[in-house]
């Protein structure tokens, strides 16, 4: 179905090749997973499949890519639209209509399909992706995860032979991600749909993959089965790292398999109570009867809570639960709410200019909203100047978080993960008293997430700061957060120490706990601390 013949790709002014002499055949009905470090070229590989690279993006391409016998050199992306559906990292960039139903029908209308065919297909994908309640909603009012499901539906409605997805579960809660991946898996098996996915959250998708393409970032690629790649890859889900530190002979890729492999370890290890530090009692954020409305739609319902000094608070909940609305109200950038939000005894909405930067740092879901300079270097230099810190501080922080970013690159040309890292560093360099992050790990690989975790822990403990993040990344929450606030339908349904909240939620429990249950261990570090093994 897809054939790469001696394919090499390099972008203008780049010192390294993205792909070097790649030979690969992807068969009909195969699900292939693309992995690699942030900015290594995963998105470029996906765009080669439908000709967006190099027709729209530029670059020097050697070799040939063909899809269903059609060469992307000879046919531009529009000529492959009937064969290939593509879902990008940022769904908003691909929407053209106002409402969900109009968006689903748009491409079919452009091809002048009969009304009865369009109606039937729209109803099918609405049911398939559980979008019926959203069919008449304006896309701009949807949460990031809801928008992602709409983007996937708008690709599936064309009934393509090949579906290409770039970080399809990055904004989805664990349950929605499982549903979407199960749907894709069923389409692969029942309809022989060919699916190519680039994804960082391997714990979600690796069990569905037939093969993995590992891009190293220097042009080299390795292709093999999930078992073969996981034996040698530093990029791996938590249960693979767990198998390594336990010295297991096999690499389990599913919770069920790993539970079988670790049965003796669980049975022979006594449970130890996890020590939890006493929480701070100094109030930093006080929220009283906060309500948020979008038209007639209620998002938050008279919500009240208090956040204390030195806390790292994770706001969790399914897509559309109200997490982003809560963060915006705390940051003082939302005007459609009632109730009172105070930060360090000041009303959030009254903070302005330098006082705002020093009090609250807010990184939204779309980090590009904070970036306006022509190069990474100028963006960092402007942050140094605005925050009155030593020249080069912000750029140095960026290189620590996301290595390999060229200072001369335009922020728009960065990958999603690199752009997020840049926005985060711009905000962090101001050393705000409160840091608010909305989905901070979208587009970040495991190493970048590890660096982010280290930075935030230091920011909180050493500098005596507070961090609040909305995320669906349960592995990040297990490693980082001291407290979890779980929201459902605009109400707080759980609020407590991370350990107790995650252990009580099967859907939001991290992989290590699912493997080692009933042992109360959330992370590989927890296991290492109890069992005398050395991390590898």
C-alpha positions as CSV (number, residue, x, y, z in Angstrom):
1,X,0.0,0.0,0.0
2,X,2.8,2.5,0.9
3,X,6.4,2.1,-0.4
4,X,9.5,4.1,0.4
5,X,12.3,3.5,-2.0
6,X,15.8,4.9,-1.0
7,X,14.1,8.0,0.5
8,X,16.3,10.8,2.0
9,X,15.0,14.1,3.2
10,X,16.9,17.3,4.2
11,X,15.4,20.7,4.8
12,X,17.1,24.0,3.6
13,X,19.7,25.4,6.0
14,X,19.6,22.2,8.1
15,X,22.9,20.5,9.1
16,X,21.4,17.0,9.5
17,X,19.2,14.9,7.3
18,X,15.7,14.0,8.6
19,X,15.7,10.6,6.9
20,X,18.6,8.9,5.2
21,X,18.1,6.1,2.6
22,X,14.8,4.7,4.0
23,X,13.5,1.5,2.3
24,X,10.1,0.4,3.7
25,X,6.9,-1.2,2.6
26,X,3.7,-0.9,4.6
27,X,1.0,-3.4,3.7
28,X,-2.7,-3.0,3.4
29,X,-4.4,-3.5,6.8
30,X,-1.2,-2.8,8.8
31,X,-0.9,-0.4,11.8
32,X,2.5,1.1,12.0
33,X,3.7,3.2,14.9
34,X,6.4,6.0,14.4
35,X,8.5,6.9,17.4
36,X,11.5,9.1,18.1
37,X,12.7,12.0,20.1
38,X,10.9,15.4,20.0
39,X,11.8,17.1,16.8
40,X,13.4,14.0,15.2
41,X,11.3,14.1,12.1
42,X,8.2,12.0,12.8
43,X,5.8,14.5,11.4
44,X,8.0,14.9,8.3
45,X,7.8,11.2,7.7
46,X,4.0,11.3,8.0
47,X,3.8,14.2,5.6
48,X,5.9,12.4,3.0
49,X,3.1,9.9,2.7
50,X,0.6,12.3,1.2
51,X,3.1,14.7,-0.4
52,X,2.8,17.6,1.9
53,X,6.6,17.2,2.1
54,X,8.1,18.5,0.0
55,X,5.3,20.0,-2.1
56,X,4.1,22.4,0.6
57,X,6.9,22.6,3.1
58,X,10.0,22.6,0.8
59,X,13.0,20.4,1.4
60,X,15.3,18.3,-0.8
61,X,13.8,14.8,-1.4
62,X,15.7,11.9,-2.9
63,X,14.1,8.6,-3.8
64,X,10.4,7.9,-4.2
65,X,7.3,7.3,-2.1
66,X,4.2,5.7,-3.7
67,X,0.8,5.1,-2.2
68,X,-1.5,2.5,-3.9
69,X,0.8,2.8,-6.9
70,X,0.7,6.6,-7.2
71,X,4.0,8.4,-6.7
72,X,3.9,11.5,-4.5
73,X,6.4,13.1,-6.8
74,X,3.9,13.0,-9.7
75,X,0.7,13.7,-7.7
76,X,0.2,16.6,-5.3
77,X,-1.6,16.2,-2.0
78,X,-5.0,17.1,-3.4
79,X,-4.7,14.2,-5.9
80,X,-4.3,11.8,-3.0
81,X,-7.2,13.0,-0.9
82,X,-9.4,10.1,-1.9
83,X,-6.8,7.7,-0.7
84,X,-5.3,9.3,2.4
85,X,-6.8,10.9,5.4
86,X,-4.5,12.9,7.6
87,X,-4.9,14.3,11.2
88,X,-2.3,16.8,12.2
89,X,-0.9,17.6,15.7
90,X,-3.0,20.6,16.0
91,X,-6.6,20.0,14.9
92,X,-7.6,23.7,14.9
93,X,-5.2,24.3,12.0
94,X,-7.3,21.9,9.8
95,X,-10.8,23.0,10.5
96,X,-12.7,25.1,7.9
97,X,-16.3,25.0,9.1
98,X,-18.0,26.5,12.2
99,X,-19.9,23.5,13.6
100,X,-19.1,19.8,14.0
101,X,-21.6,18.5,11.5
102,X,-20.6,21.1,8.9
103,X,-17.0,20.2,9.4
104,X,-17.7,16.5,8.8
105,X,-19.7,17.2,5.6
106,X,-17.3,19.8,4.1
107,X,-14.9,17.5,2.3
108,X,-17.7,15.4,0.9
109,X,-19.5,18.5,-0.3
110,X,-16.3,19.6,-2.1
111,X,-16.4,16.3,-4.0
112,X,-20.1,16.8,-4.8
113,X,-21.2,13.6,-3.2
114,X,-24.9,12.8,-3.1
115,X,-26.8,14.1,-0.1
116,X,-27.9,10.6,1.0
117,X,-24.3,9.4,1.0
118,X,-23.1,12.4,3.0
119,X,-25.9,12.0,5.6
120,X,-25.2,8.3,6.1
121,X,-21.5,8.7,6.5
122,X,-21.9,11.7,8.9
123,X,-24.2,9.6,11.1
124,X,-21.8,6.7,11.1
125,X,-18.8,8.6,12.3
126,X,-20.8,10.6,14.9
127,X,-21.8,7.2,16.4
128,X,-18.3,5.7,15.9
129,X,-16.5,8.4,17.8
130,X,-19.3,9.2,20.3
131,X,-19.8,12.7,18.9
132,X,-23.6,12.8,18.7
133,X,-24.0,15.2,21.7
134,X,-21.6,17.6,20.0
135,X,-23.0,17.5,16.4
136,X,-24.4,21.1,16.6
137,X,-21.7,22.6,18.8
138,X,-19.5,25.3,17.5
139,X,-16.0,23.9,17.1
140,X,-14.4,26.9,18.8
141,X,-16.3,26.1,22.0
142,X,-15.0,22.4,22.2
143,X,-12.2,21.3,24.4
144,X,-8.9,20.3,22.9
145,X,-9.7,16.6,23.2
146,X,-13.2,17.0,21.7
147,X,-11.6,18.9,18.8
148,X,-9.2,16.0,18.3
149,X,-12.0,13.5,18.0
150,X,-13.8,15.7,15.5
151,X,-10.6,15.9,13.4
152,X,-10.3,12.1,13.4
153,X,-14.0,11.8,12.4
154,X,-13.5,14.3,9.5
155,X,-10.8,12.1,8.2
156,X,-12.7,8.8,8.6
157,X,-15.8,10.2,7.0
158,X,-14.0,10.2,3.6
159,X,-13.4,6.4,4.0
160,X,-9.7,6.6,3.1
161,X,-7.6,3.5,2.4
162,X,-4.7,5.1,4.4
163,X,-5.1,7.1,7.7
164,X,-2.1,9.1,8.9
165,X,-2.3,10.5,12.5
166,X,0.1,12.7,14.3
167,X,-0.2,12.5,18.1
168,X,-3.9,11.5,17.9
169,X,-4.3,10.8,21.6
170,X,-2.2,13.8,23.0
171,X,-5.3,15.7,24.1
172,X,-7.5,12.8,24.9
173,X,-8.3,11.5,28.4
174,X,-7.3,7.8,28.9
175,X,-10.8,6.4,28.3
176,X,-11.4,8.5,25.1
177,X,-7.9,7.5,23.9
178,X,-8.6,3.8,24.4
179,X,-11.9,4.2,22.6
180,X,-10.3,5.9,19.6
181,X,-7.4,3.4,19.3
182,X,-9.9,0.5,19.6
183,X,-11.9,2.0,16.8
184,X,-8.8,2.3,14.6
185,X,-7.8,-1.2,15.5
186,X,-11.2,-2.5,14.5
187,X,-11.0,-0.6,11.2
188,X,-7.6,-2.1,10.5
189,X,-8.9,-5.6,11.1
190,X,-12.4,-5.4,9.6
191,X,-11.8,-3.0,6.7
192,X,-8.1,-3.5,6.0
193,X,-7.5,0.2,6.7
194,X,-3.8,1.1,6.7
195,X,-2.9,3.3,9.7
196,X,0.3,5.1,10.4
197,X,0.6,6.8,13.8
198,X,3.2,9.0,15.4
199,X,2.8,9.0,19.1
200,X,4.8,9.8,22.2
201,X,2.5,8.1,24.8
202,X,3.6,4.6,23.9
203,X,1.8,3.1,26.9
204,X,-1.5,3.8,25.1
205,X,-0.7,2.6,21.5
206,X,2.1,0.1,21.5
207,X,-0.3,-2.8,22.1
208,X,-2.1,-2.1,18.8
209,X,1.0,-1.7,16.6
210,X,2.1,-4.4,14.1
211,X,5.5,-2.7,13.5
212,X,7.5,0.3,14.7
213,X,9.5,2.8,12.8
214,X,12.1,4.3,15.2
215,X,13.6,7.6,13.9
216,X,16.8,8.5,15.7
217,X,17.0,12.2,14.9
218,X,20.2,11.9,12.8
219,X,18.6,10.4,9.7
220,X,18.9,6.8,10.8
221,X,15.7,4.7,11.1
222,X,15.1,1.2,12.5
223,X,12.1,-0.8,11.5
224,X,10.9,-3.9,13.4
225,X,8.3,-5.5,15.6
226,X,7.3,-3.8,18.9
227,X,9.2,-6.6,20.8
228,X,12.3,-6.1,18.7
229,X,12.4,-2.3,19.0
230,X,11.6,-2.2,22.7
231,X,14.6,-4.4,23.5
232,X,16.9,-1.7,22.2
233,X,15.1,1.6,22.4
234,X,15.6,4.1,25.1
235,X,12.2,5.5,24.2
236,X,9.8,3.0,25.9
237,X,6.6,3.0,28.1
238,X,6.9,2.6,31.9
239,X,6.2,-1.2,31.9
240,X,9.2,-1.8,29.6
241,X,11.4,0.2,32.0
242,X,9.9,-1.8,34.8
243,X,10.8,-5.1,33.0
244,X,14.4,-3.8,32.6
245,X,14.9,-2.8,36.2
246,X,13.5,-6.0,37.5
247,X,15.8,-8.0,35.2
248,X,13.1,-9.9,33.4
249,X,14.0,-12.1,30.5
250,X,11.1,-10.8,28.4
251,X,9.8,-7.3,27.6
252,X,6.1,-7.3,28.4
253,X,4.2,-4.8,26.2
254,X,0.8,-5.2,27.9
255,X,-0.3,-5.0,31.5
256,X,-1.7,-8.6,31.4
257,X,1.6,-10.0,30.1
258,X,3.6,-8.0,32.7
259,X,1.4,-9.2,35.5
260,X,2.2,-12.8,34.6
261,X,5.9,-12.0,34.5
262,X,5.9,-10.3,37.9
263,X,3.6,-12.5,39.9
264,X,6.4,-14.0,42.0
265,X,7.8,-10.5,42.7
266,X,4.4,-9.2,43.9
267,X,3.8,-12.2,46.1
268,X,7.2,-12.1,47.7
269,X,7.4,-8.4,48.5
270,X,5.7,-6.9,51.5
271,X,3.7,-3.8,51.2
272,X,5.3,-0.7,52.7
273,X,3.4,2.5,53.5
274,X,4.3,5.4,51.2
275,X,5.5,8.4,53.2
276,X,3.6,11.5,52.3
277,X,4.9,14.9,53.5
278,X,2.6,17.0,55.5
279,X,0.9,19.6,53.3
280,X,1.6,23.3,53.5
281,X,-1.1,25.4,55.2
282,X,-0.2,28.7,53.6
283,X,-2.9,29.7,51.1
284,X,-1.8,30.8,47.7
285,X,-5.0,30.5,45.6
286,X,-8.5,30.8,47.0
287,X,-11.4,29.9,44.8
288,X,-15.0,30.7,46.0
289,X,-18.1,29.6,44.2
290,X,-16.5,29.8,40.7
291,X,-19.0,29.2,37.9
292,X,-18.3,29.4,34.1
293,X,-20.9,29.6,31.4
294,X,-20.5,29.4,27.6
295,X,-23.9,30.7,26.4
296,X,-26.4,28.4,28.0
297,X,-23.8,25.7,28.6
298,X,-22.5,25.4,32.2
299,X,-18.9,24.3,32.5
300,X,-18.1,24.9,36.2
301,X,-20.8,24.8,38.9
302,X,-20.1,27.0,41.9
303,X,-16.7,25.4,42.5
304,X,-14.7,26.2,45.6
305,X,-11.2,25.0,46.6
306,X,-7.9,26.2,48.1
307,X,-4.4,25.7,46.7
308,X,-1.4,26.0,49.1
309,X,2.2,26.9,48.9
310,X,4.7,24.4,47.4
311,X,2.0,22.2,45.9
312,X,2.1,20.7,42.5
313,X,-1.6,20.2,41.7
314,X,-2.9,18.1,38.8
315,X,-6.3,19.0,37.4
316,X,-7.7,15.8,35.9
317,X,-11.0,14.7,34.3
318,X,-12.5,13.6,31.0
319,X,-12.5,15.8,27.9
320,X,-14.8,18.8,28.3
321,X,-15.0,18.5,32.1
322,X,-13.9,22.1,32.6
323,X,-10.2,21.8,33.3
324,X,-9.1,24.6,30.9
325,X,-11.9,26.9,32.1
326,X,-10.7,26.5,35.7
327,X,-7.1,27.3,34.7
328,X,-8.1,30.4,32.7
329,X,-10.1,31.6,35.7
330,X,-7.2,31.1,38.1
331,X,-4.8,32.9,35.6
332,X,-7.3,35.8,35.3
333,X,-7.6,35.6,31.5
334,X,-11.3,34.5,31.5
335,X,-14.1,37.0,31.6
336,X,-17.1,34.7,31.4
337,X,-17.1,33.5,35.0
338,X,-18.7,34.5,38.3
339,X,-17.3,33.9,41.7
340,X,-14.0,35.1,43.3
341,X,-10.5,33.9,42.5
342,X,-7.6,35.4,44.5
343,X,-3.9,34.7,44.2
344,X,-1.6,35.8,47.0
345,X,-4.6,37.8,48.3
346,X,-5.0,39.7,45.0
347,X,-7.8,39.3,42.6
348,X,-6.5,37.3,39.6
349,X,-8.3,39.6,37.1
350,X,-6.7,42.7,38.6
351,X,-3.1,41.5,37.9
352,X,-1.4,43.4,35.0
353,X,1.9,43.9,33.2
354,X,5.0,43.2,35.3
355,X,3.1,42.2,38.4
356,X,1.2,39.6,36.4
357,X,4.4,38.1,35.0
358,X,5.9,37.9,38.5
359,X,2.8,36.4,40.1
360,X,1.3,34.1,37.4
361,X,2.9,32.3,34.5
362,X,0.3,30.7,32.2
363,X,1.1,28.4,29.3
364,X,-2.1,27.6,27.3
365,X,-2.9,24.6,25.2
366,X,-1.8,26.5,22.1
367,X,1.8,27.7,23.0
368,X,2.0,29.7,19.8
369,X,-0.2,32.3,21.5
370,X,2.8,33.4,23.5
371,X,5.3,33.5,20.7
372,X,5.7,36.4,18.3
373,X,9.4,36.9,17.4
374,X,11.0,35.8,14.1
375,X,13.5,33.3,15.6
376,X,13.9,31.2,18.7
377,X,17.0,33.2,19.6
378,X,15.1,36.5,19.4
379,X,12.1,35.0,21.4
380,X,14.5,34.0,24.2
381,X,16.4,37.3,24.1
382,X,13.1,39.2,24.4
383,X,12.1,37.0,27.4
384,X,15.5,37.8,29.0
385,X,15.0,41.5,28.5
386,X,11.4,41.5,29.7
387,X,12.2,39.6,32.8
388,X,15.4,41.5,33.5
389,X,17.6,38.4,33.7
390,X,21.1,37.6,32.3
391,X,21.3,37.2,28.5
392,X,21.1,33.6,27.4
393,X,19.2,32.4,30.4
394,X,16.0,31.5,28.6
395,X,17.9,29.9,25.7
396,X,20.0,27.8,28.1
397,X,16.8,26.6,29.8
398,X,15.3,25.6,26.4
399,X,18.4,23.6,25.4
400,X,18.1,21.7,28.8
401,X,14.4,20.9,28.2
402,X,14.4,20.2,24.5
403,X,18.0,19.7,23.2
404,X,18.8,20.3,19.5
405,X,16.5,23.3,18.8
406,X,18.3,25.7,16.4
407,X,18.3,29.3,17.6
408,X,17.8,30.6,14.1
409,X,14.6,28.6,13.5
410,X,11.3,30.4,13.3
411,X,9.0,29.3,16.2
412,X,6.3,28.4,13.6
413,X,8.7,25.9,12.0
414,X,9.3,24.0,15.3
415,X,7.6,20.7,16.1
416,X,4.6,20.9,18.6
417,X,6.8,19.6,21.4
418,X,9.7,22.1,20.7
419,X,7.2,25.0,20.5
420,X,5.7,24.0,23.8
421,X,9.2,23.8,25.3
422,X,10.0,27.3,24.0
423,X,6.8,28.8,25.4
424,X,7.3,27.1,28.7
425,X,10.9,28.5,29.0
426,X,9.7,32.0,28.2
427,X,7.2,31.8,31.0
428,X,9.5,30.1,33.5
429,X,12.3,32.6,33.0
430,X,10.1,35.2,34.7
431,X,10.2,32.9,37.8
432,X,6.5,33.5,38.6
433,X,5.1,32.6,42.0
434,X,2.5,30.4,40.4
435,X,3.0,28.4,37.2
436,X,-0.2,27.2,35.4
437,X,0.2,24.7,32.5
438,X,-2.5,23.4,30.2
439,X,-1.6,20.0,28.8
440,X,2.2,20.6,29.2
441,X,3.3,17.3,27.7
442,X,1.7,17.4,24.2
443,X,4.4,16.6,21.7
444,X,7.0,15.8,24.4
445,X,9.0,12.5,24.3
446,X,9.9,10.6,27.5
447,X,13.2,12.3,27.9
448,X,11.7,15.8,27.5
449,X,9.0,14.9,30.1
450,X,11.7,13.7,32.4
451,X,13.5,17.0,32.0
452,X,10.2,18.9,32.5
453,X,9.5,16.9,35.7
454,X,13.0,17.7,37.1
455,X,12.6,21.5,36.3
456,X,9.1,21.7,37.8
457,X,10.1,19.8,41.0
458,X,13.1,22.2,41.4
459,X,10.9,25.2,40.6
460,X,8.5,24.2,43.3
461,X,10.8,23.0,46.1
462,X,13.9,25.2,45.7
463,X,12.2,28.4,44.7
464,X,9.2,27.9,47.0
465,X,6.6,28.1,44.1
466,X,3.2,26.5,43.2
467,X,2.5,24.6,40.1
468,X,-1.0,23.8,38.7
469,X,-1.4,21.7,35.5
470,X,-4.3,20.3,33.6
471,X,-3.3,17.0,32.0
472,X,-4.5,13.6,30.8
473,X,-0.9,12.2,31.2
474,X,-1.4,9.9,34.2
475,X,2.3,8.9,34.1
476,X,3.4,12.5,34.5
477,X,0.9,13.0,37.4
478,X,2.3,9.9,39.2
479,X,5.9,11.2,38.9
480,X,5.2,14.9,39.6
481,X,2.0,15.9,41.4
482,X,1.6,16.1,45.1
483,X,-2.2,16.5,44.9
484,X,-4.9,15.7,42.3
485,X,-8.2,17.5,41.8
486,X,-10.6,15.4,39.7
487,X,-13.4,17.3,37.9
488,X,-16.5,15.8,36.3
489,X,-19.3,17.8,34.7
490,X,-18.1,21.0,36.3
491,X,-17.9,19.6,39.9
492,X,-15.0,18.5,42.0
493,X,-15.6,14.7,42.6
494,X,-12.2,13.9,44.1
495,X,-9.5,16.0,45.8
496,X,-6.6,14.6,47.7
497,X,-3.0,13.3,47.7
498,X,-1.9,11.9,44.3
499,X,-1.3,8.5,45.7
500,X,-4.8,8.0,47.1
501,X,-6.7,9.6,44.2
502,X,-4.9,7.6,41.4
503,X,-5.1,4.3,43.3
504,X,-8.8,4.7,43.6
505,X,-9.3,5.3,39.8
506,X,-8.8,2.2,37.6
507,X,-9.2,4.3,34.4
508,X,-6.7,6.9,35.5
509,X,-4.2,4.6,37.2
510,X,-0.7,4.6,35.8
511,X,0.8,1.5,34.2
512,X,3.1,0.4,37.0
513,X,0.2,0.3,39.5
514,X,-1.9,-1.8,37.1
515,X,1.0,-4.2,36.8
516,X,1.9,-4.4,40.5
517,X,-1.6,-4.0,42.1
518,X,-2.5,-4.5,44.9
519,X,0.9,-3.1,45.8
520,X,0.5,0.7,46.1
521,X,3.3,1.6,43.7
522,X,2.7,4.2,41.0
523,X,6.1,4.6,39.3
524,X,9.2,2.6,38.5
525,X,10.9,4.7,41.2
526,X,8.4,3.4,43.8
527,X,9.3,-0.2,42.8
528,X,13.0,0.5,43.0
529,X,12.7,2.0,46.4
530,X,11.1,-1.1,47.8
531,X,12.9,-3.8,45.8
532,X,16.7,-3.8,45.8
533,X,17.3,-3.3,42.1
534,X,19.4,-0.9,40.2
535,X,17.8,1.3,37.5
536,X,19.0,0.7,34.0
